[in-house]
């Protein structure tokens, strides 16, 4: 039903089209339980999309209001009528008590010199600052054979640490909640080989327990990439794909998968089939069993 409605990637037009198709289906067959469930999921996706658009619109309105606030008027420059030191120095000198003849007008340089003289006569003497001794040169240490985490000395005498070996431990038990799965995945996002080792301890029932609607699509993409490029066991790949097919609302999840993820699953199944046909290690009975499972998984993923 999801493939018929064409739901993909949260596209509003496709979701609305799917909504109309599902409503029409329920009008014709009110007892269609799968269609009713998918109708609720599509309604939820449309509601989330509308809420997201509303939030973005409010942010834009706040940004426009902020930009429309007029700038604060700058403080006017000081009036040019304020007398300067030079002009004030040209004021007529007050005659002294002894009625001595007027002296020549003081210039700005004379005023500065007199002020410095008064300050030097009244302020206490400041002891001279002792000179800073020159830094002791650091003798470079000759490098010796060291472990990957040992420190090294550069030509400038600074200590630098050589890159240490990253040791990420892989849990030996499968996750019990979707939160635990996401926490471990985020610590291994840059190490898909370790994530593939982690997936190897999963049971088929683990996927149904921890893969929920709240799981980020990037996690599903990383899971498929780890299975495709870092898992050599065909049995382990089939356990993971069969486990994913048992997840709630799996048909909707497949319809929302990006094209590159579907291509990844298709190539994984193709390579597994070729490997089985060329293998001489498995018995004919085991080969037929695995090939039958490959066919079933291909049908479930609509490939």
Secondary structure by P-SEA (a helix, b strand, c coil): cccccccccccaaaaaaaaaaaaaaaaacccaaaaaaaaaaaaaaaaaaaaaaaaaaaaaaaaaaaaaccccccccccccccccaaaaaacccccccccccccccccaaaaaaaaaaaaaaccccccccccccccccccccccccccccbbbbccccbbbbcccbbbbbbbccccccaaaaaaaaaaccccaaaaaaaacccccccccccccccccaaaaaaaaaaaacccccaaaaaaaaaaaaaccaaaaaaaaccaaaaaaaaaaaaaaaaaaaacccccaaaaaaaaaaaaaaaaaacc
